[in-house]
Amino acid sequence: MRIGRKKKDEITPRNRSGKDDIVERKPDYFLSEMDHWFDQLRNDFEQLFWNPQDSYTSNLTEWNRTPAVDVADHGDRYEMNVELPGVNKEDINLEVTPYGIELSAEHEQTSDEKGKNWLRKERATSSFYRCFDMPDEVKTDDVIAEMNDGILKVTLPKKKPTPKQKSKKVNIK
């Protein structure tokens, strides 16, 4: 398909037979489409991270997301660090199978504010569920979980440790 010009402000696609196609496009069509895409992206982003109905409870909790998780393979064990700020260890459910781990939590927070002639009590609840498959079998009886400063550290010893790989320096020519 080639593009033929009609007027300065119109671009009309032409097919090989030379006849005009049904759709006419103006030069600013692409820019208006980009504006639409960015508007949609902004709207989606705001829906994910900001809800005007929740603005009055924003001081109640900042924990309204799926927590960040780091998983490292140390050869003889896996080590998992989960960010759970403001969550009590009693609210966390951790289950381990030989080939995976399930992690969930429910967090509830209450706020009381007293004024001269009024009393307000608000609640916020958040929960999450994450499931991870481990590539190697772990010793479920030896798993250790510790909570410190909002970070849950889970150590999962492997049944068969991965042998350390010897590295070799390669000279670059």
C-alpha positions in Angstrom: 0.0 0.0 0.0 1.3 3.4 -0.8 0.2 6.8 0.5 -1.0 9.5 -1.9 -1.5 13.2 -0.9 -4.8 15.0 -1.6 -4.6 18.3 0.3 -2.1 19.6 2.7 -4.1 18.6 5.8 -5.4 15.2 4.5 -3.6 11.9 3.9 -5.5 9.1 2.3 -4.2 5.6 1.9 -4.4 4.2 -1.6 -4.4 0.6 -2.6 -2.5 -0.8 -5.6 -5.5 -0.2 -8.0 -5.2 3.5 -7.3 -8.7 3.8 -5.8 -9.1 5.6 -2.5 -9.8 3.5 0.6 -12.8 4.2 2.8 -10.8 5.7 5.7 -9.3 9.1 5.5 -6.7 10.1 8.1 -5.4 13.5 9.1 -1.8 14.0 10.0 -2.6 14.5 13.7 -4.3 11.1 13.9 -1.2 9.4 15.3 -0.8 12.1 18.0 -4.4 11.9 19.1 -4.1 8.2 19.3 -1.0 8.6 21.5 -2.9 11.1 23.7 -5.6 8.5 24.1 -3.1 5.7 25.0 -1.4 8.0 27.6 -4.8 9.0 29.1 -5.8 5.3 29.3 -2.4 4.5 30.9 -2.8 7.3 33.5 -6.3 6.2 34.3 -5.2 2.6 34.8 -2.3 3.7 36.9 -4.6 5.8 39.1 -7.0 3.0 39.6 -4.2 0.7 40.7 -2.6 3.1 43.2 -5.1 5.7 44.1 -8.8 5.6 44.8 -10.5 8.9 45.8 -12.9 6.9 48.1 -9.9 5.6 50.0 -8.2 9.0 50.5 -9.8 9.5 53.9 -8.3 6.3 55.2 -4.9 6.9 53.6 -3.4 7.6 57.1 -4.6 4.2 58.3 -2.5 2.0 56.3 0.3 2.1 53.7 0.1 -1.7 53.3 -2.3 -2.0 50.4 -0.1 -3.9 47.9 1.4 -7.2 47.1 4.7 -7.3 49.1 8.0 -7.3 47.4 9.8 -10.7 47.5 13.5 -11.5 46.9 14.5 -15.2 46.5 18.2 -16.2 46.4 19.8 -19.6 45.7 22.8 -20.1 48.0 23.6 -23.7 46.8 22.6 -25.5 50.0 19.5 -23.4 50.7 17.1 -20.9 49.3 16.7 -17.6 51.2 13.5 -15.5 50.8 13.0 -12.0 52.1 9.5 -10.6 52.1 8.7 -6.9 52.8 5.8 -6.8 55.2 5.9 -3.4 57.0 3.3 -2.9 59.7 2.2 -6.6 59.6 2.4 -8.6 62.8 3.9 -12.1 62.6 0.7 -13.5 64.1 -1.2 -12.3 60.9 1.1 -14.3 58.6 0.4 -17.8 57.3 3.4 -19.6 55.9 3.1 -23.2 54.5 5.9 -25.2 52.9 5.8 -28.3 50.7 8.9 -30.1 49.4 8.6 -28.1 46.1 7.0 -24.8 47.1 5.9 -22.2 49.6 2.6 -20.5 50.2 2.5 -17.2 51.9 -0.5 -15.2 52.9 -1.4 -12.5 55.4 -4.4 -10.4 56.5 -3.7 -7.1 58.1 -6.3 -5.0 59.9 -5.7 -1.5 61.3 -8.0 0.7 63.3 -7.8 4.4 63.9 -9.6 6.5 66.6 -9.7 10.2 66.5 -11.4 12.3 69.2 -12.4 15.9 68.8 -14.5 18.4 70.8 -17.9 17.1 69.9 -17.2 14.1 67.7 -15.6 10.6 67.6 -14.5 8.8 64.6 -13.4 5.2 64.3 -12.2 3.7 61.0 -10.8 0.4 59.9 -8.8 -0.8 57.0 -8.1 -4.4 56.0 -5.6 -5.7 53.4 -4.7 -9.2 52.5 -2.5 -11.0 50.0 -1.6 -14.5 48.8 1.7 -15.5 47.1 2.8 -19.0 46.0 6.3 -19.9 44.9 7.6 -23.1 43.2 11.1 -24.1 44.1 13.3 -25.8 41.4 14.8 -28.2 44.0 13.3 -30.2 46.8 13.6 -28.5 50.2 13.7 -30.0 53.7 10.3 -28.9 55.1 11.2 -29.9 58.7 14.2 -27.6 58.7 12.7 -24.4 57.3 13.3 -21.3 59.5 11.2 -18.1 59.4 12.2 -14.9 61.2 10.4 -11.5 61.3 12.6 -8.5 62.0 11.8 -4.8 61.2 9.0 -5.6 58.8 11.1 -8.1 56.8 10.1 -11.8 56.9 13.2 -13.9 56.2 12.6 -17.6 55.3 15.5 -20.0 55.0 14.6 -23.2 53.0 17.4 -25.8 53.2 17.7 -28.0 50.1 17.5 -31.8 50.3 20.3 -32.1 47.7 22.5 -29.0 47.7 23.6 -27.7 44.3 27.3 -28.2 43.9 29.3 -25.0 43.7 30.2 -24.1 40.2 33.9 -23.4 39.7 34.3 -20.3 37.6 37.1 -19.8 35.1 38.5 -16.5 34.1 38.3 -16.0 30.4 40.7 -13.7 28.7 39.2 -11.3 26.2 41.1 -11.0 22.9 
